C-alpha cells in the first residue's frame, strides 16, 4: 500500500473504533427494539421464539384511548416546560449579561438544581406539595388562605413547576454563553446608531443567538419527552392518567403489564415524534441561516 493511499485511509481507520462502539451501543439495541415491536413478546420468551404480529402492536396502540391520552399529556408537559424555561432562562441571561461582582458564585448557585438527582428532586417537591405539612400549604394557611390539592387537582401544573425549577438553569447557562460570545462590534455599532436596549435585544442579540437557542430548545424538548423519575416519584402518573407521560407508560407496559412488544412499539412512536421535532427544528435553523446569508449579500450589494 502506497503512502498516499494510507494517508487517505487514515481518517477512516481512526473512525473504526467509534463506529464499532456506536454499532454495539446504539444501532444494535435500536434494531432489537424495532424488531421486537413487530412481535408478540413477553419477558418469559426469547425474542426469536415470539410470534410475528406485523403492525398489530402499532394499530392497537393507536386505537387505545389511554395511549392517546398519555401522548396528549406528554405534548402538554413538554411544550409547557420548554416554553416557560426558554422565556425565563433567556430573560435571566439578558438581565445578567453584565459585569457584576460575584457573578461566578451566582452561576454556581444557578446550576445547583441541575446537579440534584431526579429522584431527590421528585421527593423534595412531593414533600413541599404535601397537603398538611408541605411548605406551600403551610404558607397559604399562614396568609389566611385555603390549602391547595397540589398533587390532585393541579398535578400536571405541579410537575411542570418542579421541572422548570430544575432545568431553567440549563437554558440560562447556554443563553448567557451565547450572549457573551456575540460580536461586540455589532453591539457597539447599534449603540452608536442610537438603538435602545430593547431594540438591541430584538434586532441584534436574539437574532444572533437564534442558532444556539434552537439547539438548546431541541435538547430540552428531547429531554422533556423522556422525563420519568421526577413524575414517578411525585405522582406515579396520577391521579388517573393526568400526569402519565409516554416514558412512564412505556416503563409500566414493559414491567407491570409484561408486554414488551407493545412497549417497543410505544418507544418507536416516541422515537418518531422526536425525529420529526428534530428535523423541523433543524430545517427552521437552516432557513434562518439562508435568510441571514441573503440579507448579508443584499447589504454588500447596496454598499
Secondary structure, 3 states (H helix, E strand, C coil): CCHHHHHHHHHHHHHHHHHHHHHHHHHHHHHHHHHHCCEECCCCCCHHHCEECCCHHHHHHHCCHHHHHHHHHHHHHHHHHHHHHHHHHHHHHHHCCCCCCCHHHHHHHHHHHHHCCHHHHHHHHHHHCCCCCCHHHHHHHHCCCCCCCCCCCCHHHHHHHHHHHHHHHHHHHHHHHHHHCCCHHHHHHHHHCCCCHHHHHHHHHHHHHHHHHHHHHHHHHHHHCCCCHHHHHHCCCCCCCCCCCHHHHHHHHHHCCCCHHHHHHHHHHHHHHHHHHHHHHHHHHHHHHHHHHHHHHHHHHHC
